[in-house]
Amino acid sequence: MSPHNRTLTPRIDVSVMKTSLLLLVAILLFAAQAGATNLIQNGSFQSNDFTDWTIGTTSNGTWGSGYPVVTGWPLGGMNAAQGEVGEVNFDQTQQGGTLTQTFLSAGGVATESLLWAATAPGGGNLDGGEFTMLLNGVQIAQFDSGLINQGQTLNGTLSASVPLLTGTNTLEIVVSRRFITLANGGTPFQWVTGVDVEGAVPEPSSILLLGIGALGLAGVLRRKLGF
């Protein structure tokens, strides 16, 4: 055969091809998990009310007279649930109000978080408020703001990464203090907002199928390219 009639086969850099296949698998798996969304409805009280939330109190607790209400977040930019929580009868236990929401999940690890704030406009107090998150009845995050001075505003984030159940889950927020709520303005105010349960979408089976598909594609290419 004349050398001018030979069919030329392109040379393949095997190491580059292997690296490309691994990147393909990683990209597909990342894309499958990138669909995570907030499973909580009305998490920043953007509806201007407590739609999707159930309001409650602890056994000896109160949200305060006329509370909770939806008002502006004290740091600006969004709405928040506001309370003036405390005990009904003084016994120095943590008592106050609760907000609960039940939601559906495909399961898997998720990040649960919220923003909290406390302020003492009428005078200092030994307890600005304690903020607790529970998932399916189990405490997952807590912060006690402790002593708060007159005119001071404290704020922070509660966050945890724990698995969700496949199906129904319940997130409960407890805002409490270990002193009674006073009607004369001597009790600090508390706010919560930005409630977020992020993750568990799509279902783990969908992620697995995408991963299997990517690996199958890698196998086909491997056989065709001979490495």
PyMOL commands that set and color helices and strands:
alter all, ss='L'
color gray80, all
select helices_A, chain A and resi 3-5+14-33+204-225
alter helices_A, ss='H'
color red, helices_A
select strands_A, chain A and resi 54-57+61-62+69-72+79-83+86-87+95-119+130-135+138-144+153-177+189-199
alter strands_A, ss='S'
color yellow, strands_A
deselect
rebuild
show_as cartoon
